[in-house]
Structures are given as C-alpha cells and as structure tokens.
Amino acid sequence: MSDPDVIFNVTTILKEMLNAVLKPIFANDPDMNDSDKFDINITISPPDYDSSSSKKRINLFLYRVTENPYLKNQEIPGTGNPGSYGHPPLSLDLHYLLVAFGDSETDAYAAHRLLGWAMKVFYDYPIITEGIYKSTLRLENSDLGIWDQFEKLKIVLDPISLEDLMKIWTALTKPYRISVAYTVSVVQIEGDRKRTLPRPLGEGPQIEAKVYGIPSCIPRIEEIHVYRRFDQNKKEVNALYASIGDTLIILGKNFLGDFRVILGTVDVTDEINFVRDDRRIELIVPDRDELQPGQQSVTIAFKMKMGKLHEEQEHIISNSNQGIFILTPRVDKFVWYPNEKVFRIFGSRLCDPRMECMTWIGDDEMIPLEKYIPQDNPLDPNKKILPSDSITIPEVLVTGDLTAGTIYLVRVRVNGAENIEIKKKLDKSQ
C-alpha cells in the first residue's frame, strides 16, 4: 500500500515521463532542423517566468488535492475484515496545472509547441503501470512505492472553465498564461489506526468449528499474449487475436492457490499446460461449442468449498479483473472440387447460422454466406446445426479463373472477427 510519500512519487513519475519522451525529441531528433532543436527543463514549482534562465521549459504545478468521493468509505479489495470497524485508506485526486514557457516572456511560438507535445505524452499514456514506466518509457526509478496499490494511476484532462482557470492564476498573483489542467486519480494512503472487531451479540450454535482461509491478494490480469498453433518456434506475440488450438498466455500477478480460468462462460482450467510462479499461465484455447468468434473475456476465479458440515458447496470468493481477446476463425486448407464445381474452405469456426458470416477469395468482392449455411430445423428444436469447420462455395460466385497450386488470399469473417493467416494455396481434389 502507498505511504504518505505517494503525492511526491506521483509528481516524480509525471516529471520523469515528460523528461523521457520530450527531451530526446527536441534535442536529438534527426528529422528536425537544427534551428528547431533545443534543450528543455521540466519544473514542478509554482508557474512563473524565470528571466534568469534561457532554457525553454514545461512547468507541472500541483495546485489542488481533493478526496475522491467514490472511494471515501471503500475498503481496498482483498484487505481488511468485512466484520470489523475500519478506517478505509485516504483516497486522493491530484490536480495539476500544465504550463509551457519559451526563451523569453513573449516567446509564444516555443511555448505553444511544448504545450502540445506535453499534452500528447499524457494522451498517449492515460493509465500508468509499472510495465509502461519501466519497459515502454525505459525509466529505472521504479521503487516508488506506488505500483502495488490496487487502483491504477489515471491521467485525465480536466475541462475546467476559463473562469476557474483565471481564479487559479489570480490566487498565484501571476499574469495569466495559456495552461491546461489535469487530474490524476486515484492515489491512496493507508493510515496506522487499528481496526477493531465488533462485539458478538451472543453465542452461535454449538457445531463443529470451521475455519476458511481466504487469499488476501486479488489476482490481476495485466497482459494477454499468444503463440500460434502453426508456429514451430512458439514465438510469443503481444496480440489480442487467437483461434482454436492457439496457446493463450495470461500475464499478471497473484495466480496462486486453487484458481480457475474462465474464457467467456467456459471453465478451461483443464486446458492449462504451464504455470510459472504466480505471474504466468499458458493454456490452449479449446474446441468448445460455447467459444464462438468475437470478443471473449478472460477471468481468473478463486473458489472454495464452504457451508455446513457435510453440506459444503463451492463458492467463488474472488475474481480478477477481466482480460479481453478476440477469437477468430482459422483457415487450414483451400480445395477446388472441379467435378462438383465448388470450392471448399476447411478450418475452424468458419461459419455459424446464428452470426453474420462472409468470405473473400483473392480480390473478389465479399460473398455473404447466409444462403449456404444450414439453418436450424424449426419443426425439430432439438436438432441444432453446430458451427461449421468447412464452407462450400459454388464456382459461379467466384469471379475470374482460379488455378490449382496458386496462393490466394482467403479471408473469412464471422461475427466481425477475421482469420489471421490469410494466404492459402489452392489444392485440387482428384
């Protein structure tokens, strides 16, 4: 949990972000003319033009700190005792004023350029995580005591009115300059006051005592990677698209204990083929009827049997945040059947009567597939047509002559999701 230095730490993070992105751009960018290159400073003092300094600079001034009203009485998930009197952490929103200065008090050209670039940094990184701070921005000062807090830092452009902005400058007794307000939320400070348990109202029933151990750390999904079933090198890619048979890699923390992995509504724990410490889970996307093309959620759930003696039932005691990936169709083969005057595409999740389905072959126009997908029989509701792993397309729908042995682009779209590997050689059936 964050200590009282969290306000200082957040200001340090914002300052280092601006330094890491903007200094190389204005000092070393080879695409800039030499006349446009210059060194800049990032300051955090009250905004004022410093006539003794010849450097252009960006000033990030913390002008206000407010208590977050939505988390005022909320305990941190996974901590505390639900039956105790407690003191929830102090949850704060930090309000900053972003001001840019040129070489002189009248150098508006440089000030406007700096202000635009600084706003772009906060727009590109609206949520700050340890991974972004260390890997993307390549900053080393990661021991700031803030990455372990449950709430992530979010940077939001604050649309305050010109009147409120003028009040800030009037309070600072400084001449008005063009400036932008931002809110950073939420940072939390946990107090040292002890929690006390309420007194029991009376004795409970005389039954065998049972103690349940509940994990105090909530699992958290931070990234989802994938490697393709056809990739012999098992190259791990940071992509949100996977098909049946691909290996899904879930990265995060606190993946310990008796947990279950849920894709959509399907428990796929049995498909796990690798777990490394508490930060990585690998599993194969299974061929289950419930998993259909389109957006699928990923959740880590912890379950425990609780209840009366000999009548225990399994309960979910904590869920992670939701990860998201797109389940796509997969094209394995493209075959021409000249005797039947049809083309067939083979793979997985290629069409479904319940969803919008279409395909493209080569440079052809889109071919809607609704007419060629068997539908459910309304007279026999028990006879359901399952999603198909093949598509049959009459030759007359394909414009132009296709030659066996030639590679064509074969695209299949189901429920808005398209196959990933689109280049396929046309085989000819004997």
C-alpha positions as CSV (number, residue, x, y, z in Angstrom):
1,M,0.0,0.0,0.0
2,S,1.2,3.5,-0.7
3,D,2.8,5.5,2.1
4,P,2.4,9.3,2.6
5,D,5.1,9.9,0.0
6,V,2.7,8.9,-2.7
7,I,2.0,12.5,-3.7
8,F,5.7,13.2,-4.1
9,N,6.1,9.9,-6.0
10,V,3.2,10.7,-8.5
11,T,4.7,14.1,-9.2
12,T,8.1,12.5,-9.8
13,I,6.5,9.9,-12.2
14,L,4.8,12.6,-14.3
15,K,8.0,14.7,-14.4
16,E,10.2,11.7,-15.5
17,M,7.6,10.8,-18.1
18,L,7.8,14.2,-19.7
19,N,11.6,14.1,-19.5
20,A,11.9,10.7,-21.0
21,V,9.7,11.5,-24.0
22,L,10.3,15.1,-24.8
23,K,14.0,15.7,-24.2
24,P,15.1,13.2,-26.9
25,I,12.6,14.7,-29.4
26,F,13.7,18.3,-29.1
27,A,17.4,17.8,-28.5
28,N,18.3,14.8,-30.8
29,D,15.6,14.3,-33.4
30,P,17.3,13.8,-36.7
31,D,14.1,14.8,-38.6
32,M,14.2,18.3,-37.1
33,N,16.1,21.3,-38.5
34,D,19.0,22.4,-36.3
35,S,17.1,25.7,-35.7
36,D,14.2,23.7,-34.2
37,K,16.3,21.7,-31.8
38,F,16.7,22.9,-28.2
39,D,17.0,21.6,-24.6
40,I,14.1,21.9,-22.2
41,N,13.6,21.7,-18.4
42,I,10.7,20.1,-16.6
43,T,9.9,22.0,-13.3
44,I,7.3,21.5,-10.6
45,S,7.4,24.9,-8.8
46,P,4.6,27.4,-9.0
47,P,4.3,28.7,-12.6
48,D,6.3,31.9,-13.1
49,Y,8.6,33.1,-15.9
50,D,12.3,32.8,-14.8
51,S,14.2,35.6,-16.6
52,S,17.5,34.2,-15.3
53,S,17.0,31.0,-17.3
54,S,17.4,30.9,-21.1
55,K,16.0,27.3,-21.4
56,K,12.6,26.6,-22.6
57,R,10.6,24.6,-20.0
58,I,7.4,22.9,-19.0
59,N,6.0,23.5,-15.6
60,L,3.8,20.9,-13.8
61,F,2.3,22.6,-10.8
62,L,0.2,20.7,-8.2
63,Y,-2.4,23.3,-7.3
64,R,-5.0,21.2,-5.5
65,V,-5.5,17.9,-3.7
66,T,-9.1,16.6,-3.1
67,E,-10.5,13.5,-1.5
68,N,-12.0,11.0,-4.0
69,P,-15.8,10.9,-3.1
70,Y,-16.4,7.5,-4.7
71,L,-13.8,5.6,-2.6
72,K,-14.2,7.6,0.6
73,N,-15.7,4.7,2.6
74,Q,-14.5,1.8,0.5
75,E,-12.0,-0.8,1.8
76,I,-9.2,-2.0,-0.5
77,P,-10.4,-5.2,-2.2
78,G,-8.8,-8.2,-0.6
79,T,-7.8,-6.5,2.6
80,G,-9.4,-5.8,6.0
81,N,-12.2,-7.9,7.6
82,P,-15.8,-7.4,6.4
83,G,-17.0,-7.8,10.0
84,S,-14.6,-5.2,11.5
85,Y,-14.9,-1.5,12.2
86,G,-12.3,0.0,10.0
87,H,-10.6,3.1,8.6
88,P,-10.5,2.9,4.8
89,P,-7.5,4.4,3.1
90,L,-7.4,8.1,2.3
91,S,-8.2,8.2,-1.5
92,L,-7.0,11.3,-3.2
93,D,-7.3,13.0,-6.6
94,L,-4.3,15.2,-7.6
95,H,-4.9,18.3,-9.7
96,Y,-2.1,19.7,-11.8
97,L,-1.6,22.8,-14.0
98,L,0.5,22.3,-17.1
99,V,2.2,25.5,-18.3
100,A,4.8,25.9,-21.1
101,F,7.5,28.7,-21.3
102,G,9.7,29.8,-24.2
103,D,13.1,31.5,-24.1
104,S,11.5,34.8,-23.3
105,E,8.2,36.0,-21.8
106,T,7.0,36.8,-25.3
107,D,8.3,33.6,-27.0
108,A,4.8,32.1,-27.6
109,Y,5.9,30.0,-30.6
110,A,8.1,27.7,-28.5
111,A,5.6,27.7,-25.6
112,H,2.8,26.5,-27.8
113,R,4.9,23.7,-29.3
114,L,6.0,22.5,-25.9
115,L,2.4,22.6,-24.6
116,G,1.1,20.5,-27.5
117,W,3.9,17.9,-27.1
118,A,3.4,17.6,-23.3
119,M,-0.4,17.1,-23.8
120,K,0.4,14.3,-26.3
121,V,2.5,12.5,-23.7
122,F,-0.4,12.4,-21.2
123,Y,-2.8,11.4,-24.1
124,D,-0.5,8.5,-25.1
125,Y,-0.2,7.2,-21.6
126,P,-3.5,7.8,-19.8
127,I,-3.0,4.9,-17.5
128,I,0.4,4.5,-15.8
129,T,1.5,1.0,-14.9
130,E,4.9,-0.3,-13.8
131,G,5.2,-2.1,-17.1
132,I,4.7,1.1,-19.1
133,Y,7.1,3.0,-16.8
134,K,9.9,0.5,-17.0
135,S,9.5,-1.2,-20.4
136,T,7.9,1.4,-22.7
137,L,9.4,4.6,-21.2
138,R,12.6,2.7,-20.0
139,L,12.8,4.5,-16.7
140,E,14.9,2.9,-14.0
141,N,13.5,4.6,-10.8
142,S,10.8,2.0,-10.3
143,D,11.0,1.8,-6.5
144,L,8.4,4.5,-5.9
145,G,6.1,2.6,-3.5
146,I,3.0,3.0,-5.7
147,W,2.9,0.1,-8.1
148,D,1.4,-2.3,-5.6
149,Q,-1.7,-0.2,-4.9
150,F,-4.9,-1.7,-6.2
151,E,-6.1,1.4,-8.1
152,K,-4.0,2.3,-11.1
153,L,-2.9,5.9,-11.8
154,K,-5.1,7.5,-14.5
155,I,-4.4,10.9,-16.1
156,V,-7.5,12.8,-17.2
157,L,-7.7,16.2,-19.0
158,D,-9.7,18.4,-16.6
159,P,-12.3,20.5,-18.5
160,I,-12.3,23.4,-16.1
161,S,-13.9,26.7,-17.2
162,L,-11.9,29.8,-18.1
163,E,-13.3,31.5,-15.0
164,D,-12.0,28.8,-12.7
165,L,-8.6,28.9,-14.5
166,M,-8.4,32.6,-14.0
167,K,-9.1,32.1,-10.3
168,I,-6.1,29.9,-10.1
169,W,-3.8,32.5,-11.7
170,T,-5.3,35.2,-9.6
171,A,-4.6,33.2,-6.4
172,L,-1.0,32.8,-7.6
173,T,-0.7,36.5,-8.3
174,K,0.8,35.8,-11.6
175,P,-0.1,37.1,-15.1
176,Y,-2.2,34.7,-17.0
177,R,-0.6,32.3,-19.4
178,I,-2.1,29.6,-21.6
179,S,-2.4,26.5,-19.4
180,V,-4.1,23.1,-19.2
181,A,-5.5,21.4,-16.1
182,Y,-5.1,17.6,-15.4
183,T,-6.5,15.3,-12.7
184,V,-4.5,12.2,-11.6
185,S,-6.5,9.6,-9.7
186,V,-6.5,7.8,-7.6
187,V,-3.7,7.6,-5.0
188,Q,-4.3,6.0,-1.6
189,I,-2.7,6.5,1.7
190,E,-3.4,3.9,4.4
191,G,-3.5,5.1,8.0
192,D,-2.0,3.5,11.1
193,R,-5.1,3.4,13.2
194,K,-6.0,-0.1,14.2
195,R,-9.3,-1.8,13.2
196,T,-11.5,-3.1,15.9
197,L,-13.8,-6.1,15.7
198,P,-17.5,-5.6,16.8
199,R,-18.5,-7.4,20.0
200,P,-20.6,-10.6,19.3
201,L,-24.3,-10.3,20.1
202,G,-24.4,-13.9,21.6
203,E,-23.2,-17.4,21.2
204,G,-23.6,-19.2,18.0
205,P,-24.9,-22.7,17.5
206,Q,-22.8,-25.5,19.0
207,I,-21.5,-27.1,15.9
208,E,-18.0,-28.1,14.8
209,A,-16.0,-25.0,14.2
210,K,-14.7,-24.4,10.7
211,V,-12.0,-22.0,9.6
212,Y,-11.7,-20.9,6.0
213,G,-8.5,-19.4,4.6
214,I,-9.3,-16.8,2.0
215,P,-6.5,-15.3,-0.1
216,S,-5.7,-11.7,0.7
217,C,-4.3,-10.9,-2.7
218,I,-6.7,-10.4,-5.6
219,P,-5.4,-12.0,-8.9
220,R,-4.8,-9.4,-11.6
221,I,-4.5,-9.8,-15.3
222,E,-2.1,-7.3,-16.9
223,E,-1.5,-8.6,-20.4
224,I,-2.6,-11.4,-22.7
225,H,-0.1,-12.8,-25.3
226,V,-0.4,-15.6,-27.8
227,Y,1.6,-18.0,-29.9
228,R,0.1,-19.7,-32.9
229,R,-0.5,-23.4,-33.3
230,F,1.3,-23.4,-36.6
231,D,4.4,-21.6,-35.3
232,Q,7.1,-24.2,-34.7
233,N,9.3,-21.6,-32.9
234,K,6.5,-20.7,-30.5
235,K,7.1,-17.0,-30.9
236,E,5.2,-15.1,-28.3
237,V,3.3,-12.1,-29.7
238,N,1.5,-9.3,-27.9
239,A,-1.7,-9.7,-29.8
240,L,-5.3,-9.9,-28.8
241,Y,-6.3,-12.3,-31.6
242,A,-6.3,-16.1,-31.2
243,S,-8.1,-19.1,-32.8
244,I,-9.0,-22.6,-31.6
245,G,-5.7,-24.5,-30.8
246,D,-3.6,-21.4,-30.2
247,T,-1.8,-21.0,-26.9
248,L,-3.1,-18.2,-24.7
249,I,-0.6,-16.7,-22.3
250,I,-2.0,-14.8,-19.3
251,L,0.4,-12.4,-17.6
252,G,-0.3,-10.7,-14.3
253,K,0.2,-11.4,-10.6
254,N,-1.2,-13.4,-7.6
255,F,-2.0,-16.5,-9.7
256,L,-1.6,-18.8,-6.7
257,G,-4.0,-21.3,-4.9
258,D,-7.0,-23.2,-6.2
259,F,-7.9,-20.9,-9.1
260,R,-10.0,-21.5,-12.2
261,V,-9.5,-19.9,-15.6
262,I,-12.8,-18.8,-17.3
263,L,-12.9,-17.9,-21.0
264,G,-16.3,-16.3,-21.6
265,T,-18.5,-18.6,-19.7
266,V,-16.4,-21.7,-20.1
267,D,-14.1,-23.2,-17.4
268,V,-10.9,-24.1,-19.3
269,T,-8.7,-24.9,-16.3
270,D,-8.2,-28.4,-17.6
271,E,-6.5,-26.9,-20.7
272,I,-3.7,-25.3,-18.7
273,N,-0.4,-26.7,-19.8
274,F,2.1,-24.5,-18.0
275,V,2.2,-22.3,-14.9
276,R,5.3,-20.3,-13.9
277,D,5.3,-18.9,-10.4
278,D,2.4,-16.6,-9.8
279,R,2.7,-14.4,-12.8
280,R,2.2,-16.5,-16.0
281,I,-0.4,-19.1,-17.1
282,E,-0.4,-20.8,-20.5
283,L,-3.4,-22.7,-21.9
284,I,-4.6,-24.0,-25.2
285,V,-7.8,-22.4,-26.5
286,P,-10.1,-25.5,-26.5
287,D,-12.7,-26.5,-29.1
288,R,-15.8,-25.9,-27.1
289,D,-19.2,-25.1,-28.7
290,E,-19.6,-22.1,-26.3
291,L,-16.5,-20.4,-27.6
292,Q,-17.5,-18.7,-30.8
293,P,-15.8,-16.0,-32.9
294,G,-15.8,-12.5,-31.5
295,Q,-14.8,-10.9,-28.2
296,Q,-14.1,-13.2,-25.3
297,S,-13.4,-12.3,-21.7
298,V,-10.7,-13.9,-19.6
299,T,-11.1,-14.2,-15.8
300,I,-9.1,-15.8,-13.0
301,A,-11.6,-17.0,-10.3
302,F,-10.7,-18.5,-6.9
303,K,-13.2,-21.0,-5.5
304,M,-13.6,-22.6,-2.1
305,K,-16.0,-25.1,-0.6
306,M,-17.9,-23.6,2.3
307,G,-21.1,-24.2,4.2
308,K,-22.5,-26.5,6.9
309,L,-20.6,-29.6,7.8
310,H,-21.0,-32.3,5.2
311,E,-23.1,-29.9,3.1
312,E,-20.3,-27.8,1.7
313,Q,-20.8,-26.1,-1.7
314,E,-18.2,-24.5,-4.0
315,H,-18.3,-20.7,-3.9
316,I,-16.3,-18.1,-5.9
317,I,-14.6,-16.0,-3.3
318,S,-12.7,-13.6,-5.5
319,N,-12.4,-12.7,-9.2
320,S,-9.6,-11.0,-11.1
321,N,-10.2,-8.1,-13.5
322,Q,-11.3,-9.1,-17.0
323,G,-8.9,-9.6,-19.8
324,I,-10.1,-9.5,-23.4
325,F,-9.1,-11.3,-26.6
326,I,-10.8,-11.8,-30.0
327,L,-11.5,-15.4,-31.0
328,T,-11.0,-15.6,-34.8
329,P,-11.9,-18.2,-37.5
330,R,-9.0,-20.4,-38.7
331,V,-8.4,-21.4,-42.3
332,D,-6.3,-24.6,-42.8
333,K,-7.0,-25.6,-46.4
334,F,-8.5,-24.2,-49.6
335,V,-9.6,-27.0,-52.0
336,W,-11.2,-27.0,-55.5
337,Y,-13.6,-29.8,-56.4
338,P,-14.0,-29.4,-60.2
339,N,-16.4,-32.4,-60.5
340,E,-18.8,-30.7,-58.1
341,K,-18.0,-27.2,-59.4
342,V,-17.4,-25.9,-55.9
343,F,-14.6,-24.6,-53.7
344,R,-14.3,-25.7,-50.1
345,I,-12.5,-23.9,-47.2
346,F,-11.5,-26.1,-44.2
347,G,-10.5,-24.9,-40.8
348,S,-12.2,-24.0,-37.5
349,R,-15.2,-21.7,-36.6
350,L,-15.7,-20.8,-40.3
351,C,-19.4,-20.1,-40.2
352,D,-22.3,-20.1,-37.8
353,P,-26.0,-19.9,-38.6
354,R,-26.5,-17.6,-35.6
355,M,-24.0,-15.0,-36.8
356,E,-23.2,-12.8,-39.8
357,C,-20.7,-14.8,-42.0
358,M,-18.9,-13.8,-45.2
359,T,-15.8,-14.6,-47.1
360,W,-13.4,-13.1,-49.7
361,I,-11.3,-15.1,-52.2
362,G,-8.4,-13.3,-53.9
363,D,-9.5,-9.8,-55.0
364,D,-13.1,-10.9,-55.1
365,E,-15.9,-9.0,-53.6
366,M,-17.5,-10.1,-50.3
367,I,-19.5,-13.3,-50.6
368,P,-22.3,-13.4,-47.9
369,L,-22.7,-17.0,-46.7
370,E,-26.2,-17.0,-45.2
371,K,-27.6,-18.9,-48.2
372,Y,-25.1,-21.6,-47.9
373,I,-25.2,-22.3,-44.1
374,P,-27.6,-24.9,-43.0
375,Q,-30.2,-23.5,-40.6
376,D,-31.9,-25.0,-37.5
377,N,-35.0,-27.0,-38.2
378,P,-37.9,-25.0,-36.7
379,L,-40.0,-28.2,-36.6
380,D,-37.4,-30.0,-34.5
381,P,-35.9,-27.6,-31.9
382,N,-33.7,-30.4,-30.6
383,K,-31.9,-30.6,-34.0
384,K,-29.4,-27.9,-33.8
385,I,-26.8,-27.0,-36.5
386,L,-23.5,-26.6,-34.8
387,P,-20.8,-24.1,-36.0
388,S,-19.2,-25.5,-39.2
389,D,-15.5,-26.2,-39.8
390,S,-15.9,-26.1,-43.6
391,I,-17.5,-23.7,-46.2
392,T,-18.7,-24.8,-49.6
393,I,-18.9,-22.0,-52.2
394,P,-20.2,-22.6,-55.8
395,E,-17.8,-21.7,-58.6
396,V,-20.3,-19.3,-60.1
397,L,-19.9,-17.0,-57.1
398,V,-16.1,-16.6,-57.6
399,T,-15.3,-14.2,-60.4
400,G,-12.2,-15.0,-62.5
401,D,-10.4,-18.3,-63.0
402,L,-8.5,-19.8,-60.1
403,T,-5.5,-22.0,-60.8
404,A,-4.6,-25.0,-58.6
405,G,-1.3,-24.7,-56.9
406,T,-1.5,-20.9,-56.8
407,I,-1.6,-19.0,-53.5
408,Y,-4.6,-16.8,-52.9
409,L,-5.9,-14.5,-50.2
410,V,-8.7,-16.4,-48.3
411,R,-10.5,-14.3,-45.7
412,V,-13.3,-15.5,-43.6
413,R,-15.3,-13.2,-41.3
414,V,-17.6,-14.5,-38.6
415,N,-19.3,-12.1,-36.1
416,G,-16.8,-9.3,-37.1
417,A,-13.7,-11.5,-36.5
418,E,-11.4,-12.5,-39.4
419,N,-8.9,-15.3,-39.7
420,I,-5.3,-14.3,-39.1
421,E,-3.4,-16.4,-41.7
422,I,-5.0,-15.4,-45.0
423,K,-2.5,-16.7,-47.7
424,K,-3.5,-20.3,-48.8
425,K,-2.5,-22.5,-51.7
426,L,-5.4,-23.8,-53.8
427,D,-5.4,-27.6,-53.8
428,K,-7.3,-29.6,-56.4
429,S,-9.3,-32.7,-55.4
430,Q,-8.8,-35.8,-57.5
